[in-house]
Amino acid sequence: MGQIKDEMIPFLTREEIDALTAKLARQIEADYDGRDIVLICPLRGSVHFTADLMRKINLPQQVDFVYVTAVERGGAIKIVKDISVNIAGKHVLIVEEVIDTGRTLSFLRNRLFASAPASLKIVTLLDKPARRELPIRADYIGKTIDDRYVVGYGMDSEELGRNYPEIYHLKN
C-alpha cells in the first residue's frame, strides 16, 4: 500500500509546526502565569498537537481526553468518551488540531461550560474560517488557512496519514 502523501503537496514542515506550537505555548504561559491549566484533547486528531503543546507549556497542567463525533454527516453529535477530570473552577483549554465547520467543537464547548470551569478557551493549530457553519472562534490560533483538505500530524483521510510528522494538502 502506498502512502497517501505521495498524492499530496507538502504544506507545513515539522519545523514550521514546531515553531507555531512554541508560539502558542508562550502565549498560553503569559495568559495563565501562576495558574494550573487543564488541557482537553478531542480524540483522535488532536493527540499529536496536544502532546507537543503540553511539553512546551511550562505550567502545572493536567490533560484529559474526550471523543465526540457526528452520528451522521451534518447530524446529531454524541459523546463516545467523556472527560474524567473534574473541571469545575479550573482553567480549561480545548486543544484542536484544526477547526473546520465548528459543529463538534461548539457542542464540546457547550458541554464543558456546563461543568462550570473558571475559564474555557480554545487553542488550535490550524483555523479554516471559510468552512465555519457555527460562529465559534479560537482564542489561540497557530495559523489561519484557506479552505483546503489537510492530512498529517493527526489529521487523516479515511484514517490514513495521521502518523505523518508534516502536514500535506491535496493536489488541486
C-alpha positions as MATLAB code, in Angstrom:
seq = 'MGQIKDEMIPFLTREEIDALTAKLARQIEADYDGRDIVLICPLRGSVHFTADLMRKINLPQQVDFVYVTAVERGGAIKIVKDISVNIAGKHVLIVEEVIDTGRTLSFLRNRLFASAPASLKIVTLLDKPARRELPIRADYIGKTIDDRYVVGYGMDSEELGRNYPEIYHLKN';
ca = [
       0.000    0.000    0.000;
       1.397    3.397   -0.997;
       1.496    6.498    1.140;
      -1.350    8.968    0.578;
       1.195   11.766    0.925;
       2.532   10.651   -2.465;
      -0.678   12.160   -3.898;
      -0.328   15.359   -1.880;
       1.739   18.548   -1.670;
       3.754   19.463    1.461;
       2.008   22.260    3.352;
       3.745   22.635    6.750;
       7.088   21.117    7.690;
       7.826   19.635   11.090;
       9.919   22.727   11.876;
       7.068   25.093   10.973;
       4.624   23.099   13.118;
       7.134   23.180   15.985;
       7.521   26.979   15.687;
       3.734   27.521   15.670;
       3.347   25.234   18.696;
       6.104   27.078   20.596;
       4.468   30.451   19.811;
       1.115   29.208   21.132;
       2.767   27.783   24.272;
       4.375   31.171   25.011;
       1.020   32.946   24.642;
      -0.695   30.455   26.955;
       2.102   30.730   29.541;
       1.789   34.519   29.528;
      -2.009   34.425   29.932;
      -2.043   31.731   32.634;
       1.108   32.683   34.549;
       0.935   31.256   38.069;
      -2.177   29.169   37.386;
      -2.819   25.499   36.764;
      -4.448   24.529   33.476;
      -6.377   21.539   32.154;
      -5.868   20.598   28.518;
      -8.760   18.756   26.883;
      -7.730   16.741   23.829;
     -10.523   15.746   21.439;
      -9.668   12.331   20.039;
      -8.230   11.319   17.689;
      -6.829   14.085   15.541;
      -5.549   16.350   18.304;
      -3.278   13.807   20.020;
      -0.063   14.876   18.241;
      -0.658   18.591   18.744;
      -1.727   18.168   22.379;
       1.364   16.094   23.218;
       3.725   18.617   21.621;
       1.931   21.625   23.104;
       1.854   20.287   26.653;
       5.599   19.577   26.546;
       6.220   23.210   25.577;
       3.931   24.791   28.202;
       5.856   25.375   31.413;
       2.863   25.495   33.763;
       1.277   22.989   36.157;
      -1.154   21.056   33.984;
      -3.457   18.108   33.614;
      -4.601   16.531   30.381;
      -7.765   14.609   29.626;
      -9.319   13.144   26.519;
     -12.773   13.311   25.005;
     -14.158   11.620   21.921;
     -17.007   13.498   20.271;
     -18.413   12.519   16.894;
     -21.216   13.363   14.487;
     -23.677   10.478   14.296;
     -24.030   11.208   10.577;
     -22.683   13.967    8.353;
     -24.427   17.176    9.430;
     -26.449   15.246   12.010;
     -26.564   14.961   15.766;
     -23.346   14.912   17.775;
     -22.644   12.440   20.547;
     -20.017   11.865   23.197;
     -18.347    8.488   22.779;
     -15.835    9.077   25.628;
     -16.334   11.887   28.116;
     -13.650   13.577   30.195;
     -12.867   12.043   33.587;
     -11.288   15.110   35.254;
     -13.479   17.419   37.313;
     -13.028   20.803   35.605;
     -15.246   22.842   37.945;
     -13.386   26.012   38.892;
     -10.384   25.152   36.705;
      -8.797   26.924   33.739;
      -9.551   24.737   30.740;
      -8.144   24.760   27.204;
      -9.672   22.695   24.404;
      -6.782   21.735   22.111;
      -7.789   21.265   18.451;
      -5.546   20.395   15.527;
      -7.905   22.117   13.069;
     -11.205   23.995   13.329;
     -13.361   23.356   10.313;
     -17.167   23.648   10.467;
     -17.095   24.176   14.239;
     -20.054   21.873   14.845;
     -18.401   19.310   17.129;
     -16.247   21.986   18.782;
     -19.312   24.107   19.566;
     -21.038   21.052   21.047;
     -17.951   20.231   23.146;
     -17.515   23.808   24.335;
     -21.152   23.947   25.489;
     -20.794   20.576   27.215;
     -17.669   21.727   29.075;
     -19.242   25.080   30.044;
     -21.952   23.074   31.815;
     -19.238   21.773   34.179;
     -18.528   25.318   35.444;
     -14.826   25.833   34.661;
     -13.190   29.055   35.905;
     -12.347   29.775   32.256;
     -12.656   27.929   28.967;
     -10.600   28.793   25.913;
      -9.832   27.138   22.602;
      -6.390   26.665   21.071;
      -5.986   25.414   17.516;
      -3.010   24.743   15.311;
      -4.990   25.443   12.115;
      -8.111   27.526   11.631;
     -10.289   27.261    8.496;
     -12.861   30.058    8.913;
     -14.168   29.652    5.338;
     -15.713   26.299    6.355;
     -17.386   27.567    9.539;
     -21.052   26.633    9.957;
     -21.326   27.933   13.521;
     -19.907   31.194   14.907;
     -17.062   29.815   17.016;
     -13.601   31.348   17.369;
     -10.390   30.058   18.822;
      -8.621   32.146   21.444;
      -5.208   30.936   20.277;
      -4.576   30.261   16.579;
      -1.352   28.863   15.155;
      -2.184   29.569   11.508;
      -5.297   30.571    9.563;
      -5.570   28.635    6.318;
      -7.708   28.645    3.185;
     -10.354   26.008    2.629;
      -8.078   23.089    1.812;
      -8.087   19.443    2.825;
      -5.077   18.741    5.027;
      -3.610   15.421    6.147;
      -0.847   14.563    8.597;
       0.104   15.461   12.169;
      -3.081   13.816   13.456;
      -5.344   14.780   10.568;
      -6.450   11.928    8.355;
      -8.018   10.872    5.114;
     -10.234    7.895    5.976;
      -7.948    7.124    8.944;
      -4.770    7.270    6.824;
      -1.986    9.804    7.247;
      -2.429   10.683   10.934;
       1.112    9.472   11.627;
       2.879   11.850    9.212;
       5.030   14.369   11.088;
       4.349   17.016    8.410;
       1.072   18.363    7.038;
       0.104   17.908    3.390;
      -2.753   19.110    1.204;
      -4.410   17.680   -1.879;
      -3.002   18.415   -5.314;
      -5.706   20.525   -6.996;
];
